[in-house]
């Protein structure tokens, strides 16, 4: 076999290392120039600068990184294309569960991993969460938990999963997929990668997903059902784990949904009731996902920088009755009008970034005041000017960070920095920085 690796980020580097371990002849191509360090580390591969027939002679497989969009010339070479995730699965054996969805993938994957570890089942956490599955080669895990993005699923042919979940669905990444339909196609594809007799878990709240699964003849198991549900006072998981909501550190609606999915998938890999109970009751959330930052000037502050779609922002801010929201960044071709559903609970919106004007237009025919600021310090200061005692301020952007920041993590940290600076200037407040 001779392969071409397209893109040399984490996934590309992982694939290159795997190919080296397998003794596969490997070429690497990247649009931007590789760093000198990368070139020095690529001792076992050949770097090519053009996708010419001469350079690609003998190549019979292309392994693409998630950042390579379908419009890239690499897809018109007439050579089989596969994702790094699916390629790695050919050589990484063992029980695996796969998690996808527009929102919540990282949280649910992390919960499953923790439930398995607490059940004394050695577990590896891979995929979109940051560690490519290629890095699992040769490592002795009893179970693999994979967070699968739509980018990875679009060019996968199999994952041989014991079970999988499609947590939710809302338009996203349309700049990459080209249409909502194409994005949905990539998500539901995960059901075809589940072993015979395994389960694909979906939510009854997303009929669009269920209709597409039915259209393709894919079976699925609807969650929540009579064994996995919450009734407003108690969370029941698998019919055997009953938890009072008042005992949970996290109990927003999406938290309960995450617990339900995670426990179902973890059970499929052998997690115990005690482990599930312990993880769910201890879980305090992940950074930048409706994360409580602190109270400043009698206002509760939340960092929800990971909310990069209108659907995520709406779902998260629906947990509050009176909120000043900081929104904005770079839009990915997504319709922002669903944000208007928040109008009855928004004190105001502070808009930043490339999409600030677009966000302001969403609320033109509402009573929600929208102000535009040029940076995070100005946005935080204006948010506190407009907040009232007992209300909430939340950074919940509804779009990506890529105009002003390299990632949602950098954006969230800058938000916390700005809040901490304001708190210090006012001589009060307790702010969590992570």
C-alpha positions as CSV (number, residue, x, y, z in Angstrom):
1,X,0.0,0.0,0.0
2,X,1.1,3.6,-0.7
3,X,-0.9,6.4,0.9
4,X,-1.2,10.2,0.7
5,X,-2.0,12.1,3.9
6,X,-3.8,15.3,3.2
7,X,-3.3,17.8,6.0
8,X,-0.7,17.6,8.7
9,X,-2.4,18.7,11.9
10,X,-2.9,16.3,14.8
11,X,-4.9,13.8,12.7
12,X,-2.3,13.9,9.9
13,X,0.6,13.5,12.3
14,X,-1.2,10.6,14.0
15,X,-1.9,8.9,10.6
16,X,1.8,9.4,9.6
17,X,3.0,7.7,12.8
18,X,0.6,4.8,12.3
19,X,1.7,4.3,8.7
20,X,5.3,4.3,9.8
21,X,4.6,1.7,12.4
22,X,2.8,-0.4,9.8
23,X,5.6,0.0,7.2
24,X,3.3,1.8,4.7
25,X,5.0,4.0,2.1
26,X,3.6,7.5,2.8
27,X,3.4,10.9,1.2
28,X,2.3,14.1,2.9
29,X,0.6,17.1,1.3
30,X,-0.5,20.3,3.0
31,X,-1.7,23.6,1.4
32,X,0.4,25.7,3.7
33,X,4.1,25.3,4.1
34,X,5.1,22.7,6.7
35,X,7.3,24.0,9.6
36,X,10.9,23.1,9.7
37,X,10.2,21.0,12.8
38,X,7.5,19.1,11.0
39,X,9.8,18.4,8.1
40,X,12.5,17.2,10.4
41,X,10.1,14.8,12.2
42,X,8.9,13.4,8.9
43,X,11.9,11.1,8.4
44,X,9.8,8.2,7.2
45,X,7.6,10.0,4.7
46,X,8.0,12.1,1.6
47,X,6.6,15.6,1.6
48,X,5.1,16.8,-1.8
49,X,4.3,20.3,-2.7
50,X,2.0,19.7,-5.7
51,X,-0.7,17.2,-6.4
52,X,0.7,16.1,-9.8
53,X,0.3,12.7,-11.4
54,X,4.0,12.2,-11.2
55,X,4.2,13.0,-7.5
56,X,1.2,10.7,-6.8
57,X,2.3,7.7,-8.9
58,X,1.4,4.5,-7.1
59,X,-0.8,6.1,-4.5
60,X,-3.9,4.0,-3.9
61,X,-5.4,5.6,-0.8
62,X,-5.8,9.2,0.5
63,X,-6.2,9.8,4.2
64,X,-7.8,13.2,4.9
65,X,-7.7,15.3,8.0
66,X,-10.9,16.9,9.3
67,X,-9.8,20.3,8.0
68,X,-9.7,19.3,4.4
69,X,-13.1,20.5,2.9
70,X,-14.9,18.6,0.2
71,X,-14.1,21.3,-2.3
72,X,-10.4,20.6,-2.1
73,X,-8.6,19.3,-5.2
74,X,-7.5,16.3,-3.3
75,X,-11.0,14.8,-3.8
76,X,-10.8,15.0,-7.5
77,X,-7.7,12.8,-7.9
78,X,-9.7,9.7,-8.6
79,X,-8.1,7.9,-5.6
80,X,-10.1,6.4,-2.7
81,X,-10.5,8.8,0.2
82,X,-10.9,7.9,3.8
83,X,-10.8,9.7,7.1
84,X,-8.0,9.3,9.5
85,X,-10.5,8.0,12.0
86,X,-11.8,5.2,9.7
87,X,-8.2,4.3,8.6
88,X,-7.0,3.9,12.1
89,X,-10.0,1.7,13.0
90,X,-8.7,-0.9,10.5
91,X,-5.7,-1.4,12.8
92,X,-7.1,-0.6,16.2
93,X,-9.1,-3.5,17.5
94,X,-11.4,-3.8,20.5
95,X,-14.9,-2.7,21.7
96,X,-15.7,0.9,20.6
97,X,-18.6,3.3,21.1
98,X,-18.9,6.4,18.9
99,X,-20.6,9.7,19.8
100,X,-21.7,12.4,17.4
101,X,-24.2,15.3,17.4
102,X,-24.1,19.1,16.9
103,X,-23.6,19.8,20.6
104,X,-22.5,17.8,23.6
105,X,-20.1,15.3,21.9
106,X,-17.1,16.1,24.1
107,X,-19.1,16.1,27.3
108,X,-20.8,12.8,26.7
109,X,-17.6,11.2,25.5
110,X,-15.8,12.4,28.6
111,X,-18.6,11.1,30.8
112,X,-18.5,7.6,29.2
113,X,-14.7,7.5,29.6
114,X,-15.0,8.4,33.3
115,X,-17.7,5.8,33.9
116,X,-15.6,3.1,32.4
117,X,-12.5,4.1,34.3
118,X,-14.5,4.1,37.5
119,X,-15.8,0.6,36.6
120,X,-12.1,-0.6,36.4
121,X,-12.4,-0.9,32.6
122,X,-9.3,0.6,30.9
123,X,-10.6,3.1,28.4
124,X,-9.1,5.3,25.7
125,X,-10.7,8.6,24.6
126,X,-10.1,9.5,21.0
127,X,-11.3,11.3,17.9
128,X,-12.5,14.8,17.6
129,X,-11.8,15.4,21.3
130,X,-8.2,15.9,20.4
131,X,-6.3,12.6,20.4
132,X,-6.5,10.9,17.0
133,X,-7.5,7.3,16.9
134,X,-4.2,6.5,15.1
135,X,-2.5,7.1,18.4
136,X,-4.3,4.2,20.0
137,X,-2.4,1.7,17.8
138,X,-0.5,-0.8,20.0
139,X,-2.1,0.5,23.2
140,X,-3.8,-2.0,25.4
141,X,-7.3,-0.6,26.2
142,X,-10.4,-2.7,27.0
143,X,-12.6,-0.1,25.4
144,X,-12.4,2.9,23.1
145,X,-14.6,6.0,23.3
146,X,-14.6,8.0,20.0
147,X,-16.0,11.5,19.6
148,X,-16.8,11.6,15.9
149,X,-17.3,15.0,14.0
150,X,-19.3,15.3,10.8
151,X,-16.0,16.0,9.0
152,X,-14.6,12.6,10.1
153,X,-17.9,10.7,9.4
154,X,-18.3,12.2,5.9
155,X,-15.2,10.2,4.7
156,X,-15.5,7.2,6.9
157,X,-16.4,3.7,5.6
158,X,-16.7,1.8,8.9
159,X,-16.0,2.2,12.6
160,X,-17.1,-1.3,13.7
161,X,-18.8,0.3,16.7
162,X,-20.5,-1.7,19.4
163,X,-23.0,1.2,19.8
164,X,-23.3,4.8,18.8
165,X,-25.2,8.0,19.6
166,X,-26.6,11.0,17.6
167,X,-27.2,13.3,20.5
168,X,-28.9,16.1,18.6
169,X,-29.0,18.0,15.4
170,X,-29.0,21.6,14.2
171,X,-27.6,23.4,11.1
172,X,-23.8,23.9,11.5
173,X,-20.6,23.8,9.4
174,X,-22.5,24.7,6.3
175,X,-19.4,26.4,5.0
176,X,-17.8,23.0,4.9
177,X,-20.7,20.7,4.1
178,X,-22.4,23.0,1.7
179,X,-26.0,22.3,2.8
180,X,-28.0,21.2,5.9
181,X,-28.8,18.0,4.0
182,X,-25.2,17.1,3.5
183,X,-24.4,17.8,7.1
184,X,-27.3,15.6,8.2
185,X,-26.1,12.8,5.9
186,X,-22.7,12.8,7.6
187,X,-24.3,12.6,11.1
188,X,-26.7,9.7,10.4
189,X,-24.0,7.8,8.6
190,X,-22.7,6.8,12.0
191,X,-25.7,4.3,12.3
192,X,-24.3,2.3,9.4
193,X,-21.1,1.7,11.4
194,X,-22.7,-0.1,14.3
195,X,-22.2,-3.8,14.5
196,X,-25.2,-6.2,13.9
197,X,-27.2,-6.3,17.2
198,X,-25.7,-3.1,18.5
199,X,-27.7,0.1,19.2
200,X,-27.8,3.6,17.7
201,X,-29.2,5.9,20.3
202,X,-31.1,9.0,19.2
203,X,-33.3,11.6,21.0
204,X,-37.1,11.8,20.4
205,X,-36.6,15.6,20.3
206,X,-35.0,15.4,16.8
207,X,-37.5,13.8,14.4
208,X,-35.4,15.0,11.4
209,X,-32.7,12.5,12.5
210,X,-35.2,9.7,13.0
211,X,-36.8,10.3,9.6
212,X,-33.5,10.1,7.9
213,X,-32.5,6.9,9.7
214,X,-35.8,5.3,8.9
215,X,-35.4,6.4,5.2
216,X,-32.1,4.4,5.1
217,X,-33.5,1.5,7.0
218,X,-31.2,2.1,10.0
219,X,-32.6,0.8,13.3
220,X,-32.3,3.1,16.3
221,X,-33.2,3.2,20.0
222,X,-35.0,6.3,21.2
223,X,-33.7,8.1,24.3
224,X,-35.0,9.0,26.7
225,X,-37.4,6.0,27.2
226,X,-39.0,4.4,30.2
227,X,-35.5,3.3,31.5
228,X,-33.7,6.6,30.8
229,X,-35.6,9.7,31.7
230,X,-36.1,12.6,34.1
231,X,-39.4,13.7,35.5
232,X,-38.5,17.0,37.0
233,X,-37.5,15.7,40.4
234,X,-35.5,12.5,39.6
235,X,-33.2,11.2,37.0
236,X,-33.5,7.5,36.2
237,X,-30.7,5.8,34.3
238,X,-31.2,2.2,33.0
239,X,-34.1,1.5,35.3
240,X,-31.6,0.9,38.2
241,X,-29.9,4.2,39.0
242,X,-32.2,6.8,40.4
243,X,-30.8,10.2,41.3
244,X,-32.5,13.1,43.0
245,X,-31.9,16.2,40.8
246,X,-31.2,18.3,43.9
247,X,-28.1,16.1,44.5
248,X,-26.6,17.0,41.1
249,X,-23.9,19.6,40.6
250,X,-25.1,20.1,37.0
251,X,-28.8,19.8,36.2
252,X,-29.5,22.1,33.2
253,X,-31.7,20.3,30.7
254,X,-28.8,19.5,28.4
255,X,-26.9,18.1,31.3
256,X,-29.6,15.6,32.0
257,X,-29.7,14.6,28.4
258,X,-25.9,14.1,28.4
259,X,-26.1,11.9,31.5
260,X,-28.8,9.8,29.8
261,X,-26.8,9.2,26.7
262,X,-23.5,8.6,28.5
263,X,-24.9,6.0,30.8
264,X,-26.6,4.1,28.0
265,X,-23.4,3.9,26.0
266,X,-21.2,3.2,29.0
267,X,-23.4,0.3,30.0
268,X,-22.9,-1.2,26.6
269,X,-19.2,-1.4,27.4
270,X,-19.7,-2.8,30.9
271,X,-19.9,0.2,33.2
272,X,-21.4,-0.5,36.6
273,X,-24.3,1.2,38.3
274,X,-22.1,2.4,41.1
275,X,-19.7,4.0,38.6
276,X,-22.5,5.7,36.7
277,X,-24.0,7.1,39.8
278,X,-20.6,8.3,41.1
279,X,-19.7,10.1,37.9
280,X,-23.0,11.7,37.3
281,X,-23.3,13.1,40.9
282,X,-19.7,14.4,40.9
283,X,-19.8,15.9,37.4
284,X,-19.4,19.7,37.5
285,X,-19.1,20.3,33.7
286,X,-16.4,21.0,31.3
287,X,-14.7,24.4,30.7
288,X,-16.4,26.9,28.4
289,X,-19.7,24.9,28.3
290,X,-22.1,27.0,30.3
291,X,-19.4,27.1,32.9
292,X,-20.2,29.1,36.0
293,X,-17.4,31.7,36.3
294,X,-18.6,33.5,39.5
295,X,-20.7,36.3,40.9
296,X,-19.7,39.9,40.3
297,X,-21.7,42.9,41.4
298,X,-24.6,40.6,42.3
299,X,-24.7,39.2,38.7
300,X,-24.0,35.5,37.9
301,X,-21.5,35.1,35.1
302,X,-21.2,32.1,32.7
303,X,-18.7,31.2,30.1
304,X,-20.5,29.4,27.2
305,X,-17.9,30.0,24.6
306,X,-18.3,26.5,23.2
307,X,-21.9,27.5,22.0
308,X,-20.9,28.0,18.4
309,X,-24.3,27.6,16.8
310,X,-27.6,29.4,17.3
311,X,-29.2,26.1,18.5
312,X,-26.6,25.7,21.2
313,X,-27.0,29.3,22.4
314,X,-30.8,29.1,22.5
315,X,-30.8,25.8,24.4
316,X,-28.3,27.1,26.9
317,X,-29.7,30.5,27.5
318,X,-33.2,29.1,27.9
319,X,-32.0,28.0,31.3
320,X,-32.1,31.6,32.5
321,X,-35.0,34.1,32.8
322,X,-33.0,37.4,32.7
323,X,-29.7,37.5,30.8
324,X,-27.3,39.8,29.1
325,X,-25.8,37.8,26.3
326,X,-22.5,38.5,24.6
327,X,-22.8,37.0,21.1
328,X,-20.7,37.1,17.9
329,X,-17.7,36.0,16.0
330,X,-17.4,34.4,12.6
331,X,-20.6,32.8,11.1
332,X,-20.3,29.5,9.2
333,X,-23.1,30.2,6.7
334,X,-25.8,29.4,9.3
335,X,-29.1,31.2,9.7
336,X,-29.0,33.1,12.9
337,X,-32.7,34.0,13.1
338,X,-33.5,31.2,15.7
339,X,-31.8,33.5,18.2
340,X,-35.0,35.5,18.3
341,X,-36.6,32.8,20.4
342,X,-34.6,34.2,23.3
343,X,-36.2,37.6,23.1
344,X,-38.4,37.2,26.2
345,X,-35.5,36.5,28.5
346,X,-32.8,38.8,27.1
347,X,-32.2,42.1,28.9
348,X,-29.8,43.0,26.1
349,X,-27.3,41.6,23.6
350,X,-23.7,42.8,23.3
351,X,-22.5,41.9,19.8
352,X,-18.9,41.5,18.8
353,X,-16.8,40.3,15.9
354,X,-17.5,39.8,12.1
355,X,-21.2,38.8,12.7
356,X,-22.1,41.7,15.1
357,X,-24.2,43.5,12.5
358,X,-25.9,40.2,11.4
359,X,-26.8,39.5,15.1
360,X,-28.1,43.0,15.6
361,X,-30.4,42.5,12.5
362,X,-31.9,39.3,14.2
363,X,-33.4,41.5,17.0
364,X,-34.5,44.5,14.8
365,X,-38.2,43.7,15.3
366,X,-38.0,42.9,19.0
367,X,-37.6,45.0,22.1
368,X,-34.2,43.6,22.9
369,X,-31.5,46.3,22.8
370,X,-28.3,45.4,20.9
371,X,-25.0,47.2,21.2
372,X,-21.9,46.5,19.3
373,X,-18.4,46.5,20.9
374,X,-15.1,46.0,19.2
375,X,-13.3,43.8,21.8
376,X,-14.0,41.6,24.8
377,X,-13.1,44.2,27.4
378,X,-15.6,46.6,26.0
379,X,-18.2,43.9,25.6
380,X,-17.8,42.8,29.3
381,X,-17.9,46.3,30.6
382,X,-21.1,47.1,28.5
383,X,-22.7,43.9,29.7
384,X,-22.3,44.8,33.3
385,X,-23.7,48.3,32.6
386,X,-26.9,46.7,31.2
387,X,-27.3,43.8,33.7
388,X,-29.6,44.1,36.7
389,X,-29.1,42.8,40.2
390,X,-29.9,39.0,40.3
391,X,-29.6,38.7,36.5
392,X,-27.0,36.7,34.4
393,X,-24.3,37.6,32.0
394,X,-23.3,34.9,29.6
395,X,-20.8,34.7,26.8
396,X,-22.8,32.5,24.4
397,X,-21.6,33.5,20.9
398,X,-23.8,31.4,18.6
399,X,-20.9,31.4,16.0
400,X,-17.2,30.4,15.8
401,X,-14.3,32.3,17.3
402,X,-12.1,32.4,14.2
403,X,-12.3,36.1,13.5
404,X,-10.8,37.3,16.8
405,X,-9.5,34.1,18.4
406,X,-7.8,30.8,17.4
407,X,-10.4,28.7,19.2
408,X,-13.4,28.8,21.5
409,X,-11.0,28.0,24.4
410,X,-9.0,31.2,23.8
411,X,-12.2,33.2,23.5
412,X,-13.5,31.8,26.8
413,X,-10.3,32.4,28.6
414,X,-10.2,36.0,27.3
415,X,-13.8,36.5,28.5
416,X,-12.8,35.2,32.0
417,X,-9.8,37.5,32.0
418,X,-12.0,40.5,31.2
419,X,-14.5,39.6,33.9
420,X,-11.7,39.2,36.4
421,X,-10.2,42.5,35.5
422,X,-13.5,44.2,35.9
423,X,-14.1,42.5,39.3
424,X,-10.7,43.6,40.5
425,X,-11.4,47.2,39.4
426,X,-14.6,47.2,41.4
427,X,-13.0,45.6,44.4
428,X,-15.3,42.5,44.6
429,X,-16.3,39.2,43.0
430,X,-14.9,35.7,42.8
431,X,-14.0,34.6,39.4
432,X,-12.8,31.2,38.2
433,X,-10.1,31.2,35.6
434,X,-9.2,28.0,33.7
